[in-house]
Amino acid sequence: MIDSSLKDIAAALRAKTVSAVELATDSLARIKARDGQINAFVTVDEAGALAAARAADARLAEGSAGPLTGIPLAHKDVFCTEGVLTTCGSKMLANFAAPYDAHVVRLLKQAGAVMVGKTNMDEFAMGSSNESSHFGATRNPWDTTKVPGGSSGGSAAAVAARMVPIATGTDTGGSVRQPAALCGITGIKPTYGTVSRFGMIAYASSLDQGGAFARSAEDCALLLNAMIGLDEKDSTSFLGTSLDEKMREIPNRDLGDLTREISRVPEDPARPLAGLRIGLPREFFAEGMSADVRAAVDAAIAEYRRLGATLVEVSLPNARLAIPAYYVIAPAEASSNLSRFDGVRYGHRAAEYTDLNDMYCKSRAEGFGAEVKRRILVGTYVLSHGYYDAYYIKAQKLRRLIAQDFAAAFAQCDIIAGPTNPTVAYGLGEKTSDPVQMYLGDIYTVAVNLAGLPALSHPAGFGAGGLPVGLQLIGNYFGEARLLNAAHQFQQATDWHTRAPALQDA
Ligand code: GLN
């Protein structure tokens, strides 16, 4: 039953053909049988899951259940979970049980979703391959010699391997969309400010945004529906008072029900996307995409056209500057955010030291991995006196230009389509020795975060080695319902999203 759509699972729960306890038991059994090969989970909370499932069954019995009540779910280990280990993939937090729930975790508990565990991730969400975790790399369920993508690779692999139907992730520069693409599932990163960052361990606060993984766009919409909303504890929560004048002028800040466009019956069922203008950025198709990804992306775009969409060429002239801008801004914010891990209040503390300064140095040297240290060094450098104007301020200016490019493109189209990743999943260890190669893999995703836009990735076929290819759809601010409906109509007409990797259960 956990392989069915959320709608079907919810209907079965109401018809009492399955119980929440049975679903949780199935999910836990799948994790037992499969996770030895994948390493998607850092923590499995069997007792907590069964208790939550029993509570969900009680709600179902009394008729107070919502669409997610009783559905098994996994949280990326970046979200604080009260009383449950929250490691952020780091030795620094390897023994940290959070004293409170992240806002998202609380909302999903209230919705009655049943958390079965916490998923593996790149350390502090820094990475594109899920190899920088203190708890070992996660492997791609389609080919366990390949990476699942990062940094929410544990969540993506858990959904792809059918261990859970839905999972949460975070996307600072692509960490929901990339692993969704490489693992052959659907993942959405909403408009910056729609999902509260409270209790989501900070990497780069002006870019970090919670997101949703599922097998289909419709299931993503149901999950995201329960995650979004005003939170006074997050000063950039968009329903609150935005500091940015521009954002305050944007009307209709209530995202509403994200399934509303999906539920609407199209006038012409053969052309459900009639009237939708899809922009194809010239720069995305110029070079960089491997031939197999290109073929799948082209075929998916042709399908969108058959569904009634019209295609227009657009330009994002500053897109090539997104990687350098991002890899200045993100480390700058990270170097500041990660200063709180000092061995004093929580986290790893060196066993032996001579004085306070030595304790800081040793604790941080031992607690952080190589990639995190690299980012702290780069971030500290670009923020230092004498380099601030040359790097940090310059990057902020590029950020504005990139956002303006998108604004100009959205004057000509409703959504933008292109690849999510330049290639299909690569081999474990293939890029770990060359960080710049790793960063270049983010070429299609980081600009979206710099602009704060919503974007999703959905399965669009297979490339070299039979590995999944993702198509990326980027929307204008608060355009989630439309984005999800476009992907949903594609998924009504194709079956890529229903394909599952062949895994031998242990
Ligand atoms: N790969 C990017 C980075 O390493 C994005 C990570 C993310 O979105 N969390 O920063």
Boltz pocket constraint, residues with backbone or C-beta under 6 A from the ligand:
constraints:
  - pocket:
      binder: B
      contacts: [[A, 124], [A, 125], [A, 126], [A, 127], [A, 128], [A, 150], [A, 151], [A, 170], [A, 171], [A, 172], [A, 173], [A, 174], [A, 175], [A, 176], [A, 203], [A, 330], [A, 438], [A, 442]]
      max_distance: 6.0
